[in-house]
Amino acid sequence: MFAEGIFLLRRKPNVRRPHLAQRVLSKKVPALQFLTVALLIGLLGAFIKPQAALAQSPDEDAAGPDVLISRYQAVPPLPYPGPQVGPEIDHSQQDDVDHRTTAFIPREGVLSTLTPIDMPKHAGKWIRVDLSEQTVIVYEGDTPVRGFIVSTGLPGTPTVTGTFHIRMKVRAQRMVGGDPALGNYYNLPNVQWVQYFYEDYGFHGTYWHNNFGHPMSHGCVNMTNADAKWLWDWAGPKWDGTSVWDAATSDDPGTLVIVTK
């Protein structure tokens, strides 16, 4: 056994032993393979563009999001993600009676549902009230600037139709009317941003309900307080900042109002 052992000892130097670095690397082959695969996946992910949830053609992809928005009806209309005209519409405070809004940017899809009218032949501001759609659209010339979902008169107290002008503004007032015997009496303090366009018919803020889109009033056009203020600031006659009752004049006529069924 000793001789055999000597023979083995003599044979061992002829067997090439791996270098220390090679032995260490050989033990880490699985880890290196994993890192190599991960690196390849990362490189492929950087060059391969993921498919959008809504497939776009190359032309749509080059045109940007407006093409996609106009094509897919699943995009919510409020708040509209496209460009806006006028101050930004904020729908984040719907629980606040003074800040909630039904405003939207008018698009052809909405405008096409309104009762057809003869468009005014002037470039000034005017207001369109559509009773069948419970909608107000404000224009500057032929351009629709902003829309609102409103509440107009109930069947027993309908909103008047026709062509009018805003004749009087008042910042806030108490509104009293109806008949207790008929069950339609009302006494509402601090009704804000009131603009009369015919007798006692007008636009004003509303704090006692949030059921816009349905007839609710005794003839007036109910709006949220924020929307009524926006319309107050936008429409004429322009308030002088001090008068309690601000009437239209020949120098500052009230904004045109067209009300249709």
VMD Tcl script that draws the C-alpha trace (Angstrom):
set ca {
  {0.00 0.00 0.00}
  {2.89 2.28 0.66}
  {4.27 1.72 -2.82}
  {0.81 2.20 -4.25}
  {0.56 5.37 -2.25}
  {3.88 6.55 -3.60}
  {2.64 5.80 -7.10}
  {-0.45 7.90 -6.49}
  {1.57 10.73 -5.07}
  {3.72 10.66 -8.14}
  {0.69 10.72 -10.43}
  {-1.07 13.66 -8.73}
  {1.29 16.36 -9.98}
  {0.44 15.27 -13.53}
  {-3.23 16.14 -12.93}
  {-3.77 19.84 -13.67}
  {-5.64 21.47 -10.84}
  {-7.93 24.40 -11.65}
  {-6.75 27.88 -10.80}
  {-8.29 29.34 -7.65}
  {-10.22 31.94 -9.64}
  {-11.55 29.23 -11.94}
  {-12.73 27.17 -8.97}
  {-14.51 30.17 -7.48}
  {-16.20 31.06 -10.78}
  {-17.24 27.47 -11.34}
  {-19.18 27.57 -8.09}
  {-20.99 30.77 -9.21}
  {-22.08 29.59 -12.66}
  {-25.80 29.35 -11.75}
  {-25.77 32.90 -10.34}
  {-23.98 34.22 -13.42}
  {-26.47 32.49 -15.69}
  {-29.35 34.13 -13.82}
  {-27.78 37.56 -14.07}
  {-27.13 37.06 -17.78}
  {-30.76 36.10 -18.44}
  {-32.02 39.06 -16.37}
  {-29.78 41.43 -18.34}
  {-31.07 40.09 -21.66}
  {-34.71 40.49 -20.53}
  {-33.99 44.06 -19.46}
  {-32.43 44.91 -22.83}
  {-35.35 43.38 -24.69}
  {-37.83 45.35 -22.56}
  {-36.06 48.59 -23.39}
  {-36.42 48.05 -27.13}
  {-39.81 46.35 -27.34}
  {-42.74 48.85 -27.02}
  {-45.64 47.43 -25.00}
  {-49.04 47.40 -26.64}
  {-51.52 50.01 -25.39}
  {-54.73 48.89 -23.72}
  {-56.55 50.48 -26.66}
  {-54.67 49.63 -29.86}
  {-53.65 52.62 -31.98}
  {-52.67 52.84 -35.59}
  {-49.29 54.42 -36.45}
  {-51.12 57.60 -37.51}
  {-52.98 57.76 -34.20}
  {-49.81 57.11 -32.27}
  {-48.11 60.00 -34.05}
  {-51.10 62.34 -33.63}
  {-51.19 62.01 -29.84}
  {-53.95 61.41 -27.26}
  {-56.63 63.62 -28.86}
  {-57.17 61.07 -31.66}
  {-57.56 58.28 -29.15}
  {-59.95 60.38 -27.04}
  {-62.16 61.17 -30.03}
  {-62.26 57.53 -31.11}
  {-63.09 55.73 -27.89}
  {-66.31 56.59 -26.11}
  {-65.07 54.99 -22.88}
  {-63.15 58.17 -22.07}
  {-65.21 59.93 -19.37}
  {-66.55 63.34 -20.40}
  {-66.01 64.89 -16.96}
  {-63.48 66.17 -16.32}
  {-62.57 66.20 -20.01}
  {-58.85 65.45 -20.55}
  {-58.58 67.60 -23.68}
  {-57.80 71.31 -23.88}
  {-60.20 73.63 -22.08}
  {-61.47 77.13 -22.77}
  {-61.54 79.48 -19.82}
  {-60.72 78.72 -16.18}
  {-60.02 75.12 -15.25}
  {-63.00 73.00 -14.25}
  {-62.46 71.45 -10.83}
  {-64.61 68.43 -9.97}
  {-62.72 67.54 -6.81}
  {-65.02 69.32 -4.35}
  {-68.45 67.91 -5.20}
  {-69.37 67.57 -1.52}
  {-68.87 71.31 -0.96}
  {-72.11 73.14 -1.75}
  {-70.25 76.28 -2.82}
  {-67.69 74.54 -5.03}
  {-69.43 71.61 -6.67}
  {-69.98 71.97 -10.39}
  {-71.66 70.30 -13.35}
  {-69.56 72.24 -15.88}
  {-68.10 70.60 -18.97}
  {-66.42 71.58 -22.21}
  {-69.05 71.34 -25.01}
  {-68.21 68.86 -27.76}
  {-70.07 68.00 -30.94}
  {-71.51 64.83 -29.45}
  {-73.41 66.87 -26.86}
  {-74.28 69.81 -29.13}
  {-75.83 67.49 -31.72}
  {-78.43 66.31 -29.17}
  {-79.77 69.83 -28.48}
  {-82.91 71.28 -30.02}
  {-81.93 72.92 -33.35}
  {-82.00 76.71 -33.32}
  {-81.16 79.58 -35.64}
  {-77.74 80.67 -34.47}
  {-77.54 84.40 -33.62}
  {-75.93 86.60 -36.27}
  {-73.45 88.34 -33.99}
  {-70.08 87.66 -32.45}
  {-70.98 88.53 -28.90}
  {-71.75 86.41 -25.87}
  {-75.01 84.49 -25.64}
  {-76.59 81.72 -23.61}
  {-78.49 78.70 -24.89}
  {-80.89 76.89 -22.55}
  {-82.18 73.50 -23.73}
  {-85.05 72.30 -21.54}
  {-85.29 68.81 -23.04}
  {-81.63 68.13 -22.23}
  {-81.53 70.20 -19.00}
  {-78.43 71.84 -20.39}
  {-77.03 75.36 -20.65}
  {-74.37 76.14 -23.26}
  {-72.64 79.53 -23.33}
  {-71.17 80.86 -26.55}
  {-68.85 83.54 -27.74}
  {-70.02 84.05 -31.30}
  {-70.18 80.59 -32.89}
  {-67.80 79.06 -30.36}
  {-69.30 77.07 -27.46}
  {-67.27 78.03 -24.40}
  {-68.75 76.04 -21.55}
  {-71.69 73.83 -20.71}
  {-73.65 73.15 -17.52}
  {-76.15 70.52 -16.42}
  {-79.03 72.40 -14.77}
  {-82.51 71.95 -13.35}
  {-85.33 73.92 -14.97}
  {-89.05 74.22 -14.24}
  {-91.26 71.32 -13.21}
  {-94.22 70.41 -15.46}
  {-96.59 72.52 -13.35}
  {-94.22 75.50 -13.30}
  {-92.33 75.30 -16.61}
  {-89.49 77.57 -17.63}
  {-90.52 80.16 -20.20}
  {-89.23 79.67 -23.74}
  {-88.19 82.34 -26.22}
  {-85.49 84.93 -26.84}
  {-84.56 87.29 -24.00}
  {-81.73 89.32 -22.49}
  {-80.47 89.33 -18.93}
  {-82.21 92.37 -17.51}
  {-81.22 92.42 -13.84}
  {-78.63 90.98 -11.48}
  {-78.56 90.67 -7.72}
  {-75.73 89.13 -5.70}
  {-78.04 87.31 -3.27}
  {-81.65 87.49 -2.17}
  {-84.44 85.67 -0.38}
  {-86.87 83.94 -2.75}
  {-90.45 83.41 -1.60}
  {-93.34 82.05 -3.64}
  {-95.80 79.29 -4.28}
  {-98.96 78.46 -2.33}
  {-99.04 76.55 0.96}
  {-102.47 75.21 0.05}
  {-101.07 73.67 -3.11}
  {-98.00 72.34 -1.34}
  {-95.56 74.29 -3.49}
  {-94.70 77.12 -1.11}
  {-91.03 78.00 -0.76}
  {-89.05 80.47 1.31}
  {-85.36 80.30 0.49}
  {-82.88 82.72 2.06}
  {-79.52 83.65 0.51}
  {-80.11 82.49 -3.04}
  {-76.89 83.57 -4.75}
  {-75.76 84.87 -8.15}
  {-79.23 85.68 -9.48}
  {-79.65 86.89 -13.08}
  {-83.20 87.57 -14.32}
  {-83.89 87.33 -18.03}
  {-87.72 87.53 -18.09}
  {-89.96 88.73 -15.26}
  {-89.18 86.38 -12.34}
  {-87.38 83.79 -14.48}
  {-83.64 83.72 -14.07}
  {-80.42 81.79 -13.46}
  {-79.33 81.35 -9.85}
  {-77.31 79.24 -7.47}
  {-78.91 76.30 -5.68}
  {-78.01 74.80 -2.31}
  {-81.19 72.86 -1.45}
  {-80.77 70.04 -3.95}
  {-78.12 68.33 -6.04}
  {-80.42 66.67 -8.56}
  {-79.17 68.52 -11.61}
  {-80.19 67.08 -14.95}
  {-83.84 66.83 -13.84}
  {-86.58 69.52 -13.67}
  {-86.77 70.74 -10.08}
  {-87.67 74.44 -10.05}
  {-90.64 76.78 -10.09}
  {-89.46 78.12 -13.45}
  {-85.94 79.40 -12.84}
  {-82.77 77.74 -14.10}
  {-81.17 76.08 -11.07}
  {-77.37 75.86 -11.15}
  {-74.76 74.98 -8.56}
  {-73.46 78.03 -6.69}
  {-70.06 77.75 -8.39}
  {-71.63 77.49 -11.86}
  {-74.03 80.37 -11.21}
  {-71.11 82.53 -10.11}
  {-69.14 81.63 -13.24}
  {-72.12 82.65 -15.40}
  {-72.60 85.83 -13.33}
  {-68.98 86.87 -13.91}
  {-69.11 85.98 -17.60}
  {-72.47 87.45 -18.66}
  {-73.62 91.05 -18.93}
  {-74.56 93.46 -17.62}
  {-71.27 93.67 -15.79}
  {-71.73 94.20 -12.06}
  {-70.18 97.42 -10.78}
  {-69.22 95.76 -7.50}
  {-71.39 97.97 -5.29}
  {-75.00 98.05 -6.55}
  {-77.46 95.67 -4.90}
  {-79.59 95.51 -8.03}
  {-77.66 95.91 -11.26}
  {-79.87 96.55 -14.31}
  {-79.02 96.34 -17.99}
  {-78.64 99.65 -19.83}
  {-78.30 100.75 -23.43}
  {-74.56 101.09 -22.85}
  {-74.30 97.71 -21.12}
  {-77.11 95.50 -22.44}
  {-77.65 92.14 -20.90}
  {-76.41 88.96 -22.53}
  {-78.72 87.29 -25.06}
  {-80.59 84.22 -23.74}
  {-82.34 81.69 -26.00}
  {-84.54 79.10 -24.27}
  {-85.91 76.14 -26.23}
  {-87.90 73.05 -25.34}
}
mol new
graphics top color blue
foreach p $ca { graphics top sphere $p radius 0.5 }
foreach p [lrange $ca 0 end-1] q [lrange $ca 1 end] { graphics top cylinder $p $q radius 0.2 }
display resetview
